[in-house]
Structure formats: C-alpha cells, structure tokens
Amino acid sequence: MRDLIGTQAPQRRITDPAAAVHALERAIPGLAEHRRSDPAPVNWPLLEEGLSTRLPGDYKLLAALYPTFTVGDFLVVGLPTPGREHRRLHGIRGDLEIVQDWWEADMSIGLRPHPAPGGLLPWAQSTQGDLFLWTTTTAEPDDWPVTVASHNGGWWNYMGGVVQFLVELVNGTLQPWELPPVRPEVIAHQR
C-alpha cells in the first residue's frame, strides 16, 4: 500500500477562477504569452457527460485560456482542445485505468477511481510518472481537493483548486513532498 504523507492547505483559498489564473500568470511569468486572445469554446458537456461529472471552474477557465502546457519540464497540465475533446476524454480514461490498477493492487491509499463515490479523477501527470488527481469527495467540483500520487510511493492532498495548487507548487509555498522543485518555466504544446 502507498502511504498518505499528509495534507497541505493554502493560507487563503482562491475561490474565484479568474483570480487563480491571474496568480498563476504571476507565478509563471512566461505563461501569459501563450494565453489565447479569445477563450476557447471547449465542449464541456461532451467531457462532463463522458466523465459523468461536472469539472471545477478554475480548470475550465484555464482550459479556455490556455493550451496543454508543461511547467518546469516536469508537470504536464493536460487541457482539452476545442474539436479534440474526445482525445482528452480518452487520455483521462487511460489514466483512470492506471488508478484502477493501483486500487486492485492495494496501492491507491484505499481510493477507487472515479466514478466511484469519492473516486480519483486525473487532471495532470508528470514526466516522471506522478499523477495529479482530484478526489471527488463532494457534489461541488470546486471543493474537490487535489491528490498527488508520487511515483515514489508517497501520496498527499492539497485542499485548494488545481490552479492555486500550480501557483503554490511553483512559487515554493507548498512543500513538494516526494516531488522535485518545479521551476517557473513553461512550454505550451499547442494553440
């Protein structure tokens, strides 16, 4: 079984998606140059029906404003592209199979994959095999904590949204438990 190292929480949770994205643009100065001039018309109903759940507002705004990107040559933030939402849905389902394998092997700290109640739903991964997930503990997606599943075996929770998680991971506010420090450098993968 993997270990739950602990839980971290922001000093002040950013609940406004636009404020969270603005904080991320400050934490990663090069990110803003990849911002779309107009928000992308992502087909959220297709994704949310395919996953049988709504998704958090900060993630949705991030996807509307940015393509998939990698932070610090480490953390790949997979975001849906308009017209290619099926591709993102397929990627998430592939990651859910990994979580299912972990659960069956008693390696998921007892958490099942989504759509099980309180299940894990992947939203990003690292270049080293770490997964970043939501723990779908409530009916309100904006309240879901981030769960980090380190390839080193340690798991931990962050009681804030994904965008604020990225901000605090990059700016050093978070202890990176089982993760390397993440530099504020960005590579955008598509527009």
Secondary structure, DSSP 8 states (H G I E B T S, - for coil): --EEEEEE--SS----HHHHHHHHHHHSTTGGGG--SS-----HHHHHHHHTS---HHHHHHHHH---EEETTTEEE----TT-HHHHHHHHHHHHHHHHHHHHTT-STT--BTTSTT-EEEEEEETTS-EEEEE--SS-GGG--EEEE-TTSEEEEESS-HHHHHHHHHHT-S--TTS----S-EEE---
